[in-house]
């Protein structure tokens, strides 16, 4: 595996390190500003967004079926569609926010293992609500090698079951649900992780790809 691409300013996401190594503590103004999309809390009496009703993941993505269509820009403004990757394996992962601890861990892990994914004929693509400019800064800061899509209106995320109600630090909120989909060379959904943890997920995806290719 290639050497780590993490910069010296990388912020560790291991539980218990909040407040150290540049990791803001939950509840602080800095934490909220950096994790806005991930902790969109519903205040007392706040109306739930109509697109955020609780959905069954089984209803959103069915194995062996074509994945929901979308057309989103990447960090360079180029339009990306699922069909662009037909004939190869596509790893599409959804994450809450650029340059936050867990999301940085996940992006760096996918980048560090990129050569292994290429050997498996797989392309890794990330998607979050962040702007193209935010993606560019995120990529430059950590020397990321994955393509990042911008979905500020959460349309693709809703279609893939990656936007909805979740519990963060004991509080219910509406936001991005960290999840991943593998689309096979035939353009059909081959595997879906409805909810994942950032640390170690890239390794799990790589192992699942090996399993799917061998089937």
KANOR-V336949 format. One record per backbone hydrogen bond with DSSP energy under -0.5 kcal/mol. NH is the residue of the N-H (numbers start at 1). CO is the residue of the C=O. Records with the same first field share a line. If there is no record, write none. Layout:
# KANOR-V336949
NH = CO ; CO
This chain:
# KANOR-V336949
2 = 112
10 = 7
12 = 10
17 = 14
19 = 23
20 = 17
23 = 20
24 = 22
28 = 25
32 = 28
33 = 29
34 = 30
35 = 31
38 = 35
39 = 35 ; 36
41 = 39
42 = 172
43 = 41
46 = 43
52 = 49
53 = 50
59 = 56
60 = 56
61 = 57
63 = 61
64 = 189
65 = 62
67 = 187
72 = 80
73 = 150
74 = 78
75 = 148
77 = 74
80 = 72
84 = 81
85 = 82
86 = 83
87 = 185
88 = 85
89 = 121
90 = 183
91 = 123
92 = 90 ; 181
93 = 91 ; 125
94 = 179
95 = 127
100 = 97
104 = 100
105 = 101
106 = 102
107 = 103
108 = 104
109 = 105
110 = 106
111 = 107
112 = 108
113 = 109
114 = 111
116 = 113
117 = 113
118 = 114
119 = 115
120 = 116 ; 117
121 = 118
122 = 117
123 = 89
125 = 91 ; 123
126 = 147
127 = 93
128 = 149
129 = 96
135 = 131
136 = 132
137 = 133
138 = 134
139 = 135
140 = 136
141 = 137
142 = 138
143 = 139
144 = 139
147 = 124
149 = 126
150 = 73
151 = 128 ; 149
154 = 151
158 = 154
159 = 155
160 = 156
161 = 158
162 = 157
163 = 157
164 = 175
166 = 173
168 = 171
171 = 168
173 = 166
174 = 40
175 = 164 ; 173
176 = 37
177 = 162
178 = 176
179 = 94
180 = 193
181 = 92
182 = 191
183 = 90 ; 181
184 = 188
187 = 184
189 = 65
190 = 182
191 = 182
193 = 180
194 = 192
196 = 178
201 = 198
204 = 200
205 = 201
206 = 202
207 = 203
208 = 204
209 = 205
210 = 206
211 = 207
212 = 208
213 = 209
214 = 210
215 = 211
